[in-house]
Amino acid sequence: MKTKISKKIDPSTSGKNLKKKKESSDSPHESEHLLQSIIHGFSIPAFVIGKDHKVIHWNKALEQLSKIPMSEIVGTNEQWRAFYAEERPCMADLLVNQSLEKIPEWYKGVAKSKLLEETFEAEGFFPDLGISGRWLRFTAASIRNSQGILVGAIETLEDVTERKSTERRLVESEKRLNSVFQGFSIPAFVIGKDHKVILWNRALEKLSKIPAEDMIGTDQQWRAFYAKERPCMADLLVDSAVKNISKWYTGKYRKCDVDEEAFEATDFFPELGKKGRWLRFTAAVIRDSQGELVGAVETLEDITEQKLAEAALKTSAPKKD
């Protein structure tokens, strides 16, 4: 007769095994809870969808942006409601479908992330978001499990309406500035800190016979006045080389009474026109709102007729005995 051997169970070992099993069974739940906490802690609106396109996570920032509570959207595939008036795929949906070739059809100006694989970003105006629409910068990325299998996608959305509004105002301001500058009857040009021409008005085109398109973006403003390359007065101011003004314009310049950082001079330019021209020119520093030097402007007035009249007057004046 065989004797039945009973195996002794160490209570401490048994407890550890049960604890390990419990931790193992709780691990997915804990990971999911951790992910949810991270996403809801984002200050940037974000949502996560599964492979079935149903919303898994919808954070508080997105609740605030979309005015759609998480309880109303999680478990549905109606994420499009936050951004569009009619049903259409969000970028995250296209990634879940692995329809990468269709992304440009729905999102113009989309770009692939340089840092992450399977991640795309774009900017767009959403007229149905809020009262008067909002500009959003959005990024969508595929989510894969530890085996590399696609299980969903995450999309983050940054409200860039204020930045876009600022950019638009800046463009409008530049257009107004350009319009005013082009309307000057006095020839003028503006250079940046790198000495490259930013503006070259129509009056200067007429005087120099050089179109703006040939000059903008170059540092060849000297071509309008001199046979060889040399600094214009604006160039000297950009370089803060006020001491060098006397080197190039000896006895021909003076400091302006109105502006401490402006100088004016009168000179004859033999290379300008057929017989040369007399010009009175003024150059002034341009600074931004923080006081940083960003460029210089130079205006040029053709005073040839005035100089010829003065010369004629001197010639015709009676000589003193």
One Martini backbone bead per residue (centre of mass of N, CA, C, O) as a GRO file, in nm:
protein
  321
    1MET     BB    1   0.097   0.037   0.023
    2LYS     BB    2   0.059   0.363  -0.042
    3THR     BB    3   0.189   0.655   0.066
    4LYS     BB    4   0.059   0.964   0.136
    5ILE     BB    5   0.196   1.271   0.046
    6SER     BB    6   0.206   1.566   0.209
    7LYS     BB    7   0.225   1.902   0.131
    8LYS     BB    8   0.383   2.159   0.256
    9ILE     BB    9   0.270   2.488   0.345
   10ASP     BB   10   0.391   2.796   0.332
   11PRO     BB   11   0.240   3.076   0.433
   12SER     BB   12   0.440   3.293   0.324
   13THR     BB   13   0.453   3.186   0.033
   14SER     BB   14   0.153   3.198  -0.029
   15GLY     BB   15   0.118   3.502   0.004
   16LYS     BB   16   0.316   3.587  -0.221
   17ASN     BB   17   0.171   3.447  -0.455
   18LEU     BB   18  -0.097   3.599  -0.426
   19LYS     BB   19   0.025   3.881  -0.464
   20LYS     BB   20   0.139   3.835  -0.747
   21LYS     BB   21  -0.132   3.770  -0.881
   22LYS     BB   22  -0.266   4.038  -0.812
   23GLU     BB   23  -0.060   4.223  -0.951
   24SER     BB   24  -0.094   4.096  -1.228
   25SER     BB   25  -0.406   4.155  -1.254
   26ASP     BB   26  -0.365   4.477  -1.196
   27SER     BB   27  -0.168   4.595  -1.410
   28PRO     BB   28  -0.353   4.693  -1.646
   29HIS     BB   29  -0.520   4.882  -1.470
   30GLU     BB   30  -0.286   5.060  -1.373
   31SER     BB   31  -0.192   5.151  -1.655
   32GLU     BB   32  -0.459   5.282  -1.736
   33HIS     BB   33  -0.470   5.483  -1.503
   34LEU     BB   34  -0.203   5.624  -1.568
   35LEU     BB   35  -0.274   5.719  -1.852
   36GLN     BB   36  -0.520   5.885  -1.771
   37SER     BB   37  -0.366   6.081  -1.585
   38ILE     BB   38  -0.178   6.197  -1.796
   39ILE     BB   39  -0.386   6.302  -2.005
   40HIS     BB   40  -0.550   6.476  -1.790
   41GLY     BB   41  -0.280   6.653  -1.730
   42PHE     BB   42  -0.298   6.795  -1.975
   43SER     BB   43  -0.298   7.121  -2.121
   44ILE     BB   44  -0.348   6.975  -2.381
   45PRO     BB   45  -0.556   6.876  -2.596
   46ALA     BB   46  -0.691   6.527  -2.585
   47PHE     BB   47  -0.711   6.204  -2.762
   48VAL     BB   48  -0.823   5.854  -2.761
   49ILE     BB   49  -0.817   5.573  -2.984
   50GLY     BB   50  -0.909   5.291  -3.112
   51LYS     BB   51  -0.933   5.056  -3.363
   52ASP     BB   52  -1.263   5.129  -3.359
   53HIS     BB   53  -1.267   5.460  -3.303
   54LYS     BB   54  -1.307   5.472  -3.010
   55VAL     BB   55  -1.324   5.649  -2.729
   56ILE     BB   56  -1.106   5.646  -2.440
   57HIS     BB   57  -0.993   5.949  -2.433
   58TRP     BB   58  -1.093   6.277  -2.270
   59ASN     BB   59  -0.981   6.558  -2.179
   60LYS     BB   60  -1.022   6.852  -2.005
   61ALA     BB   61  -0.910   7.042  -2.222
   62LEU     BB   62  -1.115   6.935  -2.440
   63GLU     BB   63  -1.369   7.005  -2.295
   64GLN     BB   64  -1.318   7.310  -2.296
   65LEU     BB   65  -1.286   7.348  -2.605
   66SER     BB   66  -1.555   7.173  -2.706
   67LYS     BB   67  -1.796   7.136  -2.485
   68ILE     BB   68  -1.742   6.820  -2.437
   69PRO     BB   69  -1.801   6.572  -2.242
   70MET     BB   70  -1.664   6.274  -2.165
   71SER     BB   71  -1.938   6.114  -2.110
   72GLU     BB   72  -2.038   6.170  -2.419
   73ILE     BB   73  -1.774   6.035  -2.589
   74VAL     BB   74  -1.704   5.790  -2.453
   75GLY     BB   75  -1.749   5.504  -2.671
   76THR     BB   76  -1.736   5.669  -2.925
   77ASN     BB   77  -1.720   5.792  -3.290
   78GLU     BB   78  -1.760   6.137  -3.226
   79GLN     BB   79  -1.500   6.330  -3.243
   80TRP     BB   80  -1.582   6.524  -3.482
   81ARG     BB   81  -1.781   6.717  -3.322
   82ALA     BB   82  -1.552   6.916  -3.211
   83PHE     BB   83  -1.475   7.027  -3.534
   84TYR     BB   84  -1.739   6.941  -3.701
   85ALA     BB   85  -2.051   6.948  -3.871
   86GLU     BB   86  -1.951   6.688  -4.013
   87GLU     BB   87  -1.874   6.382  -4.090
   88ARG     BB   88  -1.527   6.300  -4.031
   89PRO     BB   89  -1.199   6.249  -4.028
   90CYS     BB   90  -0.958   6.230  -3.827
   91MET     BB   91  -0.629   6.183  -3.804
   92ALA     BB   92  -0.646   5.936  -3.617
   93ASP     BB   93  -0.826   5.767  -3.808
   94LEU     BB   94  -0.616   5.740  -4.039
   95LEU     BB   95  -0.407   5.586  -3.869
   96VAL     BB   96  -0.585   5.343  -3.794
   97ASN     BB   97  -0.631   5.281  -4.112
   98GLN     BB   98  -0.363   5.334  -4.267
   99SER     BB   99  -0.425   5.626  -4.443
  100LEU     BB  100  -0.173   5.813  -4.531
  101GLU     BB  101  -0.247   5.899  -4.834
  102LYS     BB  102  -0.516   6.070  -4.722
  103ILE     BB  103  -0.425   6.313  -4.553
  104PRO     BB  104  -0.399   6.543  -4.779
  105GLU     BB  105  -0.707   6.544  -4.847
  106TRP     BB  106  -0.785   6.663  -4.546
  107TYR     BB  107  -0.479   6.794  -4.499
  108LYS     BB  108  -0.325   7.079  -4.535
  109GLY     BB  109   0.013   7.100  -4.470
  110VAL     BB  110   0.123   6.839  -4.393
  111ALA     BB  111   0.354   6.685  -4.150
  112LYS     BB  112   0.620   6.500  -4.074
  113SER     BB  113   0.780   6.397  -3.820
  114LYS     BB  114   1.126   6.421  -3.717
  115LEU     BB  115   1.107   6.242  -3.438
  116LEU     BB  116   0.849   6.063  -3.522
  117GLU     BB  117   0.686   5.793  -3.591
  118GLU     BB  118   0.372   5.805  -3.703
  119THR     BB  119   0.375   6.133  -3.725
  120PHE     BB  120   0.146   6.414  -3.748
  121GLU     BB  121   0.123   6.761  -3.869
  122ALA     BB  122  -0.097   7.059  -3.831
  123GLU     BB  123  -0.288   7.336  -3.966
  124GLY     BB  124  -0.617   7.488  -3.881
  125PHE     BB  125  -0.943   7.593  -3.955
  126PHE     BB  126  -1.235   7.597  -3.725
  127PRO     BB  127  -1.552   7.718  -3.775
  128ASP     BB  128  -1.712   7.515  -3.554
  129LEU     BB  129  -1.529   7.641  -3.327
  130GLY     BB  130  -1.710   7.806  -3.158
  131ILE     BB  131  -1.817   8.116  -3.251
  132SER     BB  132  -1.555   8.200  -3.473
  133GLY     BB  133  -1.347   8.006  -3.446
  134ARG     BB  134  -1.036   7.805  -3.474
  135TRP     BB  135  -0.696   7.763  -3.434
  136LEU     BB  136  -0.509   7.457  -3.504
  137ARG     BB  137  -0.262   7.246  -3.362
  138PHE     BB  138  -0.199   6.914  -3.483
  139THR     BB  139  -0.131   6.580  -3.341
  140ALA     BB  140  -0.064   6.247  -3.470
  141ALA     BB  141  -0.039   5.909  -3.321
  142SER     BB  142   0.056   5.603  -3.302
  143ILE     BB  143  -0.043   5.297  -3.128
  144ARG     BB  144   0.161   5.047  -2.976
  145ASN     BB  145   0.247   4.760  -2.868
  146SER     BB  146   0.495   4.540  -2.763
  147GLN     BB  147   0.447   4.388  -3.061
  148GLY     BB  148   0.363   4.628  -3.276
  149ILE     BB  149   0.061   4.665  -3.255
  150LEU     BB  150  -0.208   4.826  -3.359
  151VAL     BB  151  -0.440   5.009  -3.113
  152GLY     BB  152  -0.413   5.325  -3.200
  153ALA     BB  153  -0.467   5.685  -3.120
  154ILE     BB  154  -0.326   6.014  -3.084
  155GLU     BB  155  -0.454   6.353  -3.017
  156THR     BB  156  -0.335   6.683  -3.041
  157LEU     BB  157  -0.445   7.028  -2.938
  158GLU     BB  158  -0.358   7.361  -3.036
  159ASP     BB  159  -0.431   7.685  -2.960
  160VAL     BB  160  -0.347   7.942  -3.230
  161THR     BB  161  -0.519   8.203  -3.264
  162GLU     BB  162  -0.343   8.434  -3.149
  163ARG     BB  163  -0.102   8.390  -3.333
  164LYS     BB  164  -0.256   8.426  -3.599
  165SER     BB  165  -0.355   8.710  -3.536
  166THR     BB  166  -0.074   8.835  -3.511
  167GLU     BB  167   0.025   8.759  -3.794
  168ARG     BB  168  -0.194   8.912  -3.946
  169ARG     BB  169  -0.130   9.193  -3.831
  170LEU     BB  170   0.161   9.197  -3.934
  171VAL     BB  171   0.097   9.174  -4.235
  172GLU     BB  172  -0.084   9.426  -4.247
  173SER     BB  173   0.133   9.620  -4.145
  174GLU     BB  174   0.337   9.565  -4.375
  175LYS     BB  175   0.149   9.654  -4.602
  176ARG     BB  176   0.110   9.943  -4.507
  177LEU     BB  177   0.405  10.021  -4.502
  178ASN     BB  178   0.459   9.961  -4.801
  179SER     BB  179   0.247  10.154  -4.912
  180VAL     BB  180   0.367  10.410  -4.791
  181PHE     BB  181   0.657  10.380  -4.899
  182GLN     BB  182   0.570  10.370  -5.205
  183GLY     BB  183   0.435  10.671  -5.180
  184PHE     BB  184   0.684  10.803  -5.189
  185SER     BB  185   0.852  11.074  -5.351
  186ILE     BB  186   1.100  10.978  -5.205
  187PRO     BB  187   1.374  10.819  -5.219
  188ALA     BB  188   1.398  10.474  -5.077
  189PHE     BB  189   1.555  10.259  -4.820
  190VAL     BB  190   1.577   9.929  -4.658
  191ILE     BB  191   1.770   9.773  -4.400
  192GLY     BB  192   1.909   9.530  -4.234
  193LYS     BB  193   2.140   9.396  -4.018
  194ASP     BB  194   2.256   9.235  -4.291
  195HIS     BB  195   2.218   9.464  -4.535
  196LYS     BB  196   1.957   9.385  -4.651
  197VAL     BB  197   1.704   9.446  -4.861
  198ILE     BB  198   1.358   9.528  -4.795
  199LEU     BB  199   1.326   9.822  -4.926
  200TRP     BB  200   1.219   9.963  -5.261
  201ASN     BB  201   1.111  10.224  -5.407
  202ARG     BB  202   0.977  10.375  -5.685
  203ALA     BB  203   1.149  10.633  -5.676
  204LEU     BB  204   1.420  10.467  -5.681
  205GLU     BB  205   1.376  10.323  -5.941
  206LYS     BB  206   1.372  10.582  -6.114
  207LEU     BB  207   1.652  10.693  -6.032
  208SER     BB  208   1.832  10.408  -6.069
  209LYS     BB  209   1.705  10.183  -6.271
  210ILE     BB  210   1.625   9.976  -6.031
  211PRO     BB  211   1.455   9.719  -5.949
  212ALA     BB  212   1.336   9.575  -5.668
  213GLU     BB  213   1.375   9.270  -5.753
  214ASP     BB  214   1.700   9.317  -5.776
  215MET     BB  215   1.737   9.409  -5.452
  216ILE     BB  216   1.585   9.230  -5.288
  217GLY     BB  217   1.798   9.046  -5.062
  218THR     BB  218   2.036   9.231  -5.097
  219ASP     BB  219   2.380   9.406  -5.068
  220GLN     BB  220   2.356   9.623  -5.348
  221GLN     BB  221   2.288   9.937  -5.304
  222TRP     BB  222   2.547  10.073  -5.424
  223ARG     BB  223   2.474  10.049  -5.736
  224ALA     BB  224   2.297  10.322  -5.745
  225PHE     BB  225   2.582  10.520  -5.676
  226TYR     BB  226   2.827  10.321  -5.749
  227ALA     BB  227   3.099  10.160  -5.913
  228LYS     BB  228   3.184  10.060  -5.629
  229GLU     BB  229   3.214   9.897  -5.351
  230ARG     BB  230   3.032  10.051  -5.077
  231PRO     BB  231   2.915  10.225  -4.821
  232CYS     BB  232   2.643  10.332  -4.702
  233MET     BB  233   2.508  10.506  -4.453
  234ALA     BB  234   2.327  10.276  -4.350
  235ASP     BB  235   2.556  10.073  -4.305
  236LEU     BB  236   2.704  10.232  -4.080
  237LEU     BB  237   2.465  10.225  -3.878
  238VAL     BB  238   2.434   9.918  -3.853
  239ASP     BB  239   2.750   9.903  -3.752
  240SER     BB  240   2.806  10.147  -3.561
  241ALA     BB  241   2.995  10.346  -3.769
  242VAL     BB  242   3.008  10.663  -3.714
  243LYS     BB  243   3.321  10.721  -3.734
  244ASN     BB  244   3.311  10.642  -4.059
  245ILE     BB  245   3.164  10.876  -4.199
  246SER     BB  246   3.411  11.069  -4.241
  247LYS     BB  247   3.561  10.879  -4.436
  248TRP     BB  248   3.320  10.893  -4.667
  249TYR     BB  249   3.202  11.209  -4.570
  250THR     BB  250   3.390  11.448  -4.595
  251GLY     BB  251   3.235  11.754  -4.543
  252LYS     BB  252   2.912  11.630  -4.607
  253TYR     BB  253   2.815  11.608  -4.304
  254ARG     BB  254   2.545  11.573  -4.050
  255LYS     BB  255   2.366  11.603  -3.777
  256CYS     BB  256   2.060  11.569  -3.676
  257ASP     BB  257   1.826  11.754  -3.493
  258VAL     BB  258   1.590  11.538  -3.442
  259ASP     BB  259   1.796  11.282  -3.463
  260GLU     BB  260   2.051  11.114  -3.303
  261GLU     BB  261   2.043  10.857  -3.537
  262ALA     BB  262   2.096  11.089  -3.762
  263PHE     BB  263   2.208  11.157  -4.103
  264GLU     BB  264   2.341  11.412  -4.328
  265ALA     BB  265   2.394  11.474  -4.689
  266THR     BB  266   2.604  11.600  -4.962
  267ASP     BB  267   2.634  11.478  -5.310
  268PHE     BB  268   2.815  11.361  -5.586
  269PHE     BB  269   2.697  11.133  -5.860
  270PRO     BB  270   2.851  11.026  -6.145
  271GLU     BB  271   2.686  10.737  -6.189
  272LEU     BB  272   2.421  10.909  -6.200
  273GLY     BB  273   2.339  10.893  -6.485
  274LYS     BB  274   2.481  11.075  -6.740
  275LYS     BB  275   2.592  11.343  -6.544
  276GLY     BB  276   2.488  11.314  -6.284
  277ARG     BB  277   2.403  11.364  -5.925
  278TRP     BB  278   2.248  11.546  -5.677
  279LEU     BB  279   2.241  11.457  -5.322
  280ARG     BB  280   2.014  11.437  -5.048
  281PHE     BB  281   2.092  11.248  -4.752
  282THR     BB  282   1.920  11.021  -4.516
  283ALA     BB  283   2.006  10.846  -4.210
  284ALA     BB  284   1.842  10.587  -4.003
  285VAL     BB  285   1.768  10.423  -3.731
  286ILE     BB  286   1.623  10.098  -3.649
  287ARG     BB  287   1.391  10.010  -3.390
  288ASP     BB  288   1.248   9.828  -3.168
  289SER     BB  289   1.046   9.802  -2.885
  290GLN     BB  290   1.332   9.718  -2.722
  291GLY     BB  291   1.577   9.886  -2.878
  292GLU     BB  292   1.667   9.719  -3.112
  293LEU     BB  293   1.869   9.685  -3.374
  294VAL     BB  294   1.732   9.625  -3.727
  295GLY     BB  295   1.822   9.893  -3.895
  296ALA     BB  296   1.785  10.108  -4.198
  297VAL     BB  297   1.721  10.434  -4.336
  298GLU     BB  298   1.715  10.584  -4.674
  299THR     BB  299   1.711  10.907  -4.811
  300LEU     BB  300   1.665  11.067  -5.149
  301GLU     BB  301   1.745  11.388  -5.288
  302ASP     BB  302   1.709  11.563  -5.582
  303ILE     BB  303   1.940  11.864  -5.628
  304THR     BB  304   2.046  11.946  -5.912
  305GLU     BB  305   1.884  12.200  -5.994
  306GLN     BB  306   1.973  12.367  -5.752
  307LYS     BB  307   2.279  12.356  -5.810
  308LEU     BB  308   2.267  12.484  -6.095
  309ALA     BB  309   2.138  12.751  -6.005
  310GLU     BB  310   2.365  12.836  -5.813
  311ALA     BB  311   2.589  12.837  -6.029
  312ALA     BB  312   2.455  13.044  -6.219
  313LEU     BB  313   2.438  13.275  -6.013
  314LYS     BB  314   2.743  13.303  -5.970
  315THR     BB  315   2.819  13.365  -6.270
  316SER     BB  316   2.615  13.624  -6.301
  317ALA     BB  317   2.751  13.771  -6.095
  318PRO     BB  318   2.893  14.052  -6.016
  319LYS     BB  319   3.197  14.180  -6.000
  320LYS     BB  320   3.421  14.290  -5.780
  321ASP     BB  321   3.658  14.553  -5.755
   0.00000   0.00000   0.00000
